[in-house]
């Protein structure tokens, strides 16, 4: 019985090690696009990968981020970084519905580069599927 517990425990450690190795590979992939890839940028990108087409406002509410932070990170992920530098070109904004006040929502979608990056991340995280 103790031997079986040891086997199960060691399998759990191997699974954890493999999971962290996969995460490290994901970060390496993302850093190949941008040397500095902060956690907020990562969170926004991952959210867009799984909720494509949502507005910036919906993204912010869902992940608990201010609208200015969401906008800044989406700009970095799109064609133009807020500092005037080129962006990552992984997402693009598309005009959405207009509010009663006349403001227009911006819906966020993955570019082909963003879709390919998401595909590579899935391949790293789930290599056997």
N, C-alpha and C positions, 0 to 999 in steps of 0.2 A: 504493500500500500504506500509506504514512504517513497519507494522507487518511482511509482506512478506520479506522485505529487511532484517529485523532482523533475521528471520528464515534462510535465505540464508547465511547471514554473520556467524551465529552461526554454520551452517553446514560446512562452509569453515574452521572454527577454529577447529571443531571436526576432519575433514579430515586431516588438518595439524598436529594436535596432534597425530593422529593415524599413520601418515607417519613417524613422528619423533620417535615414540615408536617402529615402525618396524625397523628403522635404528639403534636404540639403541640395539635391539635384534640381528641384523646382527653383530654389533661390538662385542657384548657379545659372539656370536658364534665363530667369528674369534679369539677373545682373548682366547677362550678355547683351541685353537691350539697353540697360541703364545701370551704370556703376552704383549709383545710390538709388535704391528702390525701397523707400520707407514703408513701414507697416500700414499706414493709412492708404498709401497708393495701392498696395497689395490687396487690402480689404475692399477698396472700391472696384478694382479690376476683377477680383473673384466674384463679387456681388453681381457685376454686370454680366459676367460669364454665365451666371445661373438665372439672371432676371433681365435678359436683353429686352430693350424697348421701354423700360420704365423711365419716368421723368427724373430729373435731378432731385426734385423735391421728394419723390417717393424713395429714392435711394438714400437720401439723408435721413429720412424718418426711419427707414428700415434698419440702418446700421448705426443709428445714434450719432450722426456727425452733423455739424453745422452746415448750413447751405453754402457758406463761403469756403469751408474745407472741401466739400464735395465738388464745388465748381473749380477750385484750384487743382484738385487731383484729376478731375475729368479733363481739364485743359492740358495737364501734363501727359495724360494718356492719349489725347487727341493730337492734332497736327501742330499746335503751337503752345509751348510752355508759357506760363504767365510771365516769366522773366524775359520773354522775347526770343528764347532759344527754341529750336525745333522740338516738338513733342515726340512721343513714342509712336504715334499713328496706329494705336491699337483699338481706339474707339472713335466714333463720330457722333455729332449731335444732329438730330433731325427735328424740325419744328413739329410740335404736337398741338394739342387742343389749346384754345384761347380761353382765358378765364373771363368772368363777368366784368372784371376791371380792365380788360383789354390786354393783359399780360399773356404771353404765349409760353407754354411749357416747352422744354427741350427734352426730347426722348433720346436715350443713349443706346447705341448699337455697336457691336463689334465690327471692325474692319476685317478684311481677309487676313491681315497680319495678326489681329487680335484673335480671330478664330483659329488660326494655325497655332498660336501660342497656347491657347486653351486646349487644343487637341494634344499638343506635346505634353502639357501638364497632366492631362488625363492619362496619357500613355505612361508617364513616369509613375503616377500614383496607383494606377491599376494595370500593371504590366501583363497580367494574364487574361485580360478581357479584350 
